[in-house]
Amino acid sequence: MSESNLKTELTPTAANDEEAVDALLHRLEATKHIWARTSPAERIGLLHAVRDAIMPVAEDWVTTAARAKQVPTGSPLEGEEWFSGPYALLSACNSFIETLQAVEGKSFLSTLRRRRLRNGQTAVRVLPHTLWDRLLLSGIRAEVWMRPGTEAEASQPHAAVAYDRPAAEREGRVALVLGAGNIAAIPLLDTLQKLLLENQVVLLKLNPVNDYLLPFFEAAFKPLIDRDFLAIVRGDAALGAWSCTHDLVEEIHVTGAGSTHDAIVWGSGAEAQRRREADKPQNTRRITSELGAVCPTIVVPGPWSAADIRYQAEQIATQKLHNGGHNCVACQTLIMPESWDQAQALLDAFRKVVAVAGERGAYYPGSTDRMRAFADRAAAGNGVERLRRGASHELLLTTFEHEADGEHEVFAPAMNIKWLEDQDPAAFLESAIDFANRSLDGTLGANIVIHPASRRAIGAARFEEMIDKLAYGEIAINSWTGVNFLAVALPWGGFPGATLKDVGSGIGVVHNTFMLEGVERSVLEAPWRPFPRNMFSGSFGLLPKPPWFVTHRRAAAIGRQMTHFAHSPSLLKVPGIFLNALRG
């Protein structure tokens, strides 16, 4: 989700030198087999200790991150830092604890409902799973679609394979995690992936963009750091590149730009090109990655009411403006039906939402330059519309005209509109899926906005077949794939099939707290309308306007409440959360 970890030009803050990192790697090397052989009960104890260590630093963590991102004090946008920081980490700890409590014999799998898709694949429902899911995320459903041939119909999914061997026979490895600079939870959840699903100890090298969070990360993960199962360091690009080639580093996970991945694997310059052509990587370690994409939102025509238009305009604005547009799954291409009689009303409502969606500064390095390059490309076509947003970066809006418009992730508040013909919902959705698969770079996340009547007109069987054709690792229906990220039970990553030579949105998945193996994609659905307006719409749920919307007036309060709830769940806390949600 971040820009290049190796190429950032920020001056490092208190960077660790190579000698210090070398010493940390030797300590990790000494404990890697010890970690691999720790029992589920011991891991559960450590995760409980991490949960308790988060709470004393959560408030300062969020405040520090919000100020660094130039979010004004007291702004509802502080809620983004609660949800994508302490809350996400607590949620992951809770979910992993639940899985580990039932990992012996993998009895946790018996709690997951499964169904056979029309193409023969298996879908595993992971949300809702608990009472709290049904109360706090009411109406939201999510499935993991397994790869073809992964399992026979009557058998259990493959899961938790790291726990198959007897503990005494397990061998650990040393992993380097190159952290993202935009969302606090990313490097933390990546670290848990290596520790808990892969039996690897971790050197987490922070991105200089957000390495100010080091004290909070160290405090939260102190129970693991004290046992030398984890080390966290700051450092510049040179230290990151040096760490990638250290003799004790056995595996690497990177979140960032494709250029970062390629620099690690192939090197740079003409020699890198020769290595790529010869398929002889410079770095032969196992390397997993999440590298972003030019993500689409497909708006299917239908009989929308004025209230539907306003609500979905807020949804689309959130997909673009969350974290100032600096997300790997930010909507960059809005695919619209050209002959739909409500298209302009939706865009007009979107413009109004953008104007009042909350102010923040342009905090991410290189954002201004990327915006300028986007505007220059647009100037060669129909030009660019600049949507003013007070003190915030203006949002650039332009028409998608050439194939090259789908080749560059902007990682900034800029968006293309691609107009397609076909008034019929089914024909339009088919065309939009074909366009996204063929013309947009990457396979990380795609969103579909579709009225229940349009979905009924398509039919359940055909709609499922269309989703199967949409080659993205994360799909959200009437929601945003950023919610897939927050729902840590869902595997997170690009669509399978990437290679080191053609890495796309990356190789492998993270999160995945049920430890499922052989996953193809995650599919999340939300009700078409929020509560209480959805009571008679056929897609009922108790969730009001979601607190992750950039327009939610009580987002910060809910983020704080949800974080405290995640640490100590209680029915007594639910009414207060729900009341603030209704006031948004």
N, C-alpha and C positions, 0 to 999 in steps of 0.2 A: 504493500500500500504506500510505500514511500518512494521518493526519488532515489537516485543512486546512493548506495551506502559507501561506495569506493570513491566516487567522484565529487562528493559535496565539497564546496569551497569554504565552509564555515571553519573558523579557527577552533580547534579542539579546546575543551575546558578541562583542565587538570588531566591531560591525557596520560594514560599509563604507558611507560616505555616498554620496549621489547623484553628487557631483562625481567621486569616485574611480571609481565604476562607469561613469559616462559616459566617462571616459578609457579604461577597459578596452574598452568597446564600440567606441570609435573605433580602437583598435589591432586589434580583431578585424575591423572593417570593412576595414581596410587589407590584411588578409591573406586574406580570404575566397576570392578568385579564385585566389590562390597555392595555397591548400589544395586547392581543387577540381581543380587541374591537377597536383598531385603524382602521381607514378607509383605503380603498385602496389609496385614495389621499394622506393621511398622510404617508403611507408606500412608496409611490412613491417619496414623498419629501425627506424622509430619504435615499432612495437609490440614488437619485441624489446627496445628500450631501456626501454619501460614495464615489461615483464616483469622485467627486471633491477632496476628501481628499486623494485619492490614488495617484494622479499625483505628488504632491510635494515630495513624498517619494519613488516613483517607481524606480528611478535611483539608489539610495543608497540601496534599498531593493534588487535589482538584483545583484549589485556589492557585497554586503555582502554575499548573498547566494552562488554566484559563488566562492568567495574566501573560504568560509567554506567547499565547496565541492571540493576544490583543483583544480578548473578550472583555467588555466593560464590567466592572464590579457590580454584582447584583443582577446581571443580565440572565434571562431564562436560558441563554445558550450555555451557561455553565453546566446545565444538565447533560450536555454531550460528554463532558469530561467525567461526570459521575458514571454514566452508563458505559462509556468506552474505556474506563479505567478500573477503579476499585470494584464496581458492580460486576463487570465481566469476569474479573479474576476470581471473585467470590463465587460466582455462578459455576465457573469451571471447577473450582475446588469441591463444591457441593456435589456436582454431578460425578466427578471422578471418585469421590468417597462412596457414593451410592453404588457405582459399578464395582469398585474394589471390595466392597462388603459382600458382594455376591459373585466374585470372580472364580472362586473355587467351584468347579463344575459348570461355570458360566451360567448359573441359574438366572442371572439378570436378563438373559435373552428371552426367558419365558414371559417377561413382562412387556415385551414389545410385540405389538400386533403386526401381522404381515398379510399382504395380499398379492395376488398374481396379477401383473399388468397384462394388458391385451396382447402385448408383444412377447409374452412368456417370461419377462423379467420379474424379479421380486421387489416389492416396495416395503420398507420397514418404517412403521410410524414411530417417530420419536417425540412428537409434540402434538397434543398435550400428553404429559407422562405422569405428572404429580397433581395433587389437589391445588397446589399453588399455581401451576400452569393454567388450570381451568378457571381459576379466579382472576389472576392478574394478566393473563394473556388470552382471555376468553374469546373464543371464535377463531383463534389462529391455530392452524394445523400444519404439520411439516412431516415429510417423509424422506427417507434415503432410498434412492433407486439403485439397486445393485447392478453390477455389470452382467451382461448376458453370460450364461453358463457358470455363474459363480456358485450356485447351489441348486440342488434338486428341490422340487416343490415342497416336499414334506420335511426337509432337513432344516437345521438351524443355520443362520448366517455364520460365516467365519468371523471370529472376533477374538480379541485379546490374545493373539498368537504369541506375544512375548511371554505369556504366563504358561504356555504349554509344557515347556521343559521343566523338570524338577529344579528347584531353586539352586541346589548345589552345582548344577551343571550349566547354569546361565553365565554368560560372559558379557561384560559391559564394553562400551566404546566411549570415546571422547568426541563430543560434537561441538562444533562452532556454530552459534546462531548469530547471524548478522541482523540486528534489529531494525525495525521500521522507524521512521522519524515522525510519523503523523499521528498515529493512534496508539495510546499508551499500552493498551492490552495486547497488541500484536506480539511484541517480543516475549511477553510473559506467557501467553498461551502457546506460542511456538516452543518455549522452553519446557512447558508441561508435556507437550507432545513427545519431545525427545526423552524426557525423564520417564514418563509413565507408560507410553505405548511402545517405546523402542529400547528401554533399559540403558539409556545413555546419560552419562554425566555431561554437563554443559558449561562451556565458556560463552557467556552472552556478551557480545560486543555491541554497545549502544550506538545508535546513529547520533552524530553530533547535533542534529536538529533538536532532539529532545533529551540529550544526556543530562539536562538539569534534573531529570527525574531519578537519577541514580540513588540519592539518599533514600527515597521512598521505596524504590525497588529492593534495595539492600535490606531495608527494615522489614518489608513484607516477606522476603524470602530468607530471612535470617536463619530459620531452622534448617534449611537446606545448605546455606552457605557455611554455617558453623560445622557441618559434617563433611565439608569439601565435596559435596555432590554438585555444587553450582558455584561459579564465580562470575561476577558482573564487572565489566570494565568500560571506561570511556576511552576514546581514542580517535585519531584522525584517519583519513583515507589510507595513509601509508601503513598504519598499524593494522587496519582491517586486511589489506592485501598481504602483509607479512603473516598474519595469523592463518590465512587460508593455506599457506604452504608449510606451516609448522609440522614437523615430523610426528608430533603427538596428536594432531587433529586428524581424526579418522573419517568424519562426516561433516557436511556443511549444510545448513539451511539458511536461505537468504530470502528476505522480503524486500522488494525494490523494483528497479527498472530492469528491463531485459538486457540493457547494455551492461549493467552490473554483473548479472549472471554470466554473460558472454566473456567479460573481462576475466572473471574467475576461471572459467572453463578453458578458454582458448588463448587468453593473453590479449595483447593489443598490437595494432599495426599490421603490416604486411605478413609478418610471421603468423599472426593469429589466423589470418585468412587461409594461409597454406595449411595450418593445422586443421582447420575446419573442413577444408576440401579433402584432406587425407583422412578425416575422421580420427585424428589422434589428439585428444585433449591434452592441454598442458597440465591440468589438474585432474587426476584420475580417481579422486575420492567420490563416493556417492554424494550427490548434491541434489537436494530437494529445494523447491522454490515456490513463491507466490509473487507474480510479476505484473499484475494489473491487466487492463484491457480498455478498449474503446467500447464501453458498455451501453447497450440500447434499452430504451423503454418503448414498448409497442402499445399504442393506444388504439384499441379495437372500436370501430364505430358502433353506436347503440343509442337507445332512447334515454339519454341522460337528462335528469332534472337540473334546474339551476343550482340546487344544493349539491348535487353530485359533481357538477362542474367546479364549484368552489372547493369542495373537499379534495377532489383529485388534483386540482391545481396546487394545493398545499402539499399533497403527496409527491408530485413531480418536483416541486421546488425543493423539498427536503432531499430528494434523490440527488439533486444538483448541488445544493448549498450546505449540506451538513459538513461540518469541519472546514467551511470556507471553500468547498469544492475539491479539497485535497484528500480524496479517497480513491482507491483503486476501483471501487464499484460505483463511483459517481456516474449518474447518467450523462453521457456525452452525445448520444444521438437519439433524438426523439423521433420515432417513426410514426407519422400521422397519415390518416386517410384523407386524400385531397378533396374528394367530393362530399365528405361528411358535412352536414349542414351546421354542426355544432363545433367544428374545428376551431374557427376563429374565436368563438366565445371562450373556449378552453385556453387558448393562447393569451387572450386578453386577461382572463382571470389569473393566469400564471404570471403575467407581467405585474399585476397588482400585488400578488403575494411576494414576489421578489423585492418590490419596493419597500415592504414593511417587515421583512423576515428577520430583522435583528442585525445590528452592526457589529463588525469586527474588522481588525486590520488585516493586511496582506502579510501573514506571518511566514509563509513557507518560502525558503530560498528558491530563486529562479522563477517564481510564479509570474512576476511582471514580464520577464523575457518570454515565457511560454505564451502568455496572453498576447504579447506583441506579435509573435510569430503566427499565432492563430488568426489574428486580425489581418495580418499581411496576406495570408493565404485566402482569407475571405474577400479581401479587396480585389482579388483577381477575378472574382465571380460577381455575385449580386451584392457584395458589400456586407457590412456587419451592423447589427443593431446593438446599441450600448444601453443596457438597462441600469440606470443610476440607483445606488443603494446607500445613500448618505455617506458615511465615512468608510464604508466597505469598498472592496474591489468592485467595480462595475461588472455586471454579468454580460458576456458577449454572446450574441445570438445570431446565427447565420444559417443559410440554407446549404444542405449537403448536396454538392453538385458533381463532384468527381470522385473516383475510386480512392484517390490519395487522401480525401477527407476522412477516411476510415482507418488510416494507417498510423495515426499518432495519438497516443494518450496525452491529453493536455495537462492533467493534474492541476487544474485551476478552474475558476468559475467561467467556463465557456461551453457552449453547447450548439450542436448542429440540429437542424430539423430536416428530416428526410420525408418528402411527400411521395406517397404511393397511391396509385389508383385502386379501384375495387371498393364499391360501397358495401357489398355483401360481406358480413363479418368473417365467414369461413375463408372466402377467397382472399380477403385482405390479410388475415392472419397467416395464411400460407405464404403469401408474397413477402410479408414482413420477416417471417422466419428465414425464408430463403435469402433475403437481402442481408440479414444480420449474420448468418452463417458464412456467406460468400464475401461480404464487403468490409466487415469490421474486424479490426485486429484483436486477437485474444479471445478467450473462451471463459472468462471468469464469471460474470454475472449478467443476467438479462431479466427485465421486468415486463410483465404483461398487465395492462389495465383494461379490464373487460367487465361490462355490465352483465348481471345475471341473465337478462333476456337474450343478450348476444351469445352467451355461453350455451343457453338452452337451444338456441337456433342452430348452433354448430353441432350439438349433441355430445354426450359424455364420452362416447367411444372415439369419435373423431378428434375431440379436444385433447384427449390423452395421447392419441397418435401424433398430434402436432407438437405437444410438449416433448415427446420422444425425439422429434426431429430437431429440436432447438439445442444445438450442441454447446451447452454452457454447463459449467460445474455447479453454478448457483442460479436458481430460478425462483422468482417471487411473483405471485399472482395477486394483484390488488394490494401489494405491499412493496417493500424495497429489499433488495438483497443485502443491504446493511443489517437488516433484522436477521437474516441467515447467519451473519457473523456473530450477532449478539446471542443467538440461540446456540450455545456452545455444544449441544448434543449433535448438531449437524456437522458433518465433515465439511471443511472449507478448503476450496482450491479450484483450479481450472478443470476443464473437461479432460478425461483421460486421452492419452495418445501423444502428448508432447514428448519431444526428444531433446537431447542436449544440443543438437544442431538446429532444431526448430522448436524452441522452448515455449513459444506462445505465452500463456498465462502461468506457466510453471509446471512443475512435476511433483506429484504427491499431494496429500491433504494434511491439514492440521485440525485442532479442536477435537471433534469426533469422540465425545466422552463415553460413548458406548463401545468404543474401540472396534468398530466394524471394519472388516477387510473386504476388498473387492468392490468398493463403492464407485458409482458412476456419477451421480449428481444428487444435489439436495433440492427439494421442491417445497416451498413454503407458500401457504395461502392465507389470506386475511379476508374478513367480511367486506363486502362492497361498500357498505355504509357504516359509520360509527354508531355506537349506542348513544341515545335511545332511538335515533332516526332509523335504525335497521330493524326495528321490532316487527315490521310487516313487510320486509323486503325479501324474505326467503334465505337470508344469510345472517342469522341471528348470532350475536355475541354481546358480552357485557363490556367490551373494551370501548371507551369513548375515543375521542381523538387521541391517537397515540402520543405519548410524551416525548418520543424521539422526533416528532415533527418540529421543524424550525420555527413554526408559528405558535407552538404551545406556550402559553403564558406562565404555566406552573412547572415547566420542565425541570428547572433546577431543584425545586422543592421535592418533586417526585423522585428525581435521581438520588437525592440524599436519603429519602425514605426507603426507596427500593434497596439501596446499599445496606442500610441498617437491617432491613427485612432479610436480605440474603444472608447476613451474618447470623441473625437470630429470628427465624420465621415464627410468626404468631398470627392467629386469626384476629387478635386485637389490633394489629397494625393495618389490616386490610381496609377498614372503612376510611381511615385518613388518606391512604393512597388513592382510593377510588374517588373521594371527595375532591382532592386536588386535580385528579384526571378530568373530572367533570367541569372543573373551573377553568380548564385550559382553552 
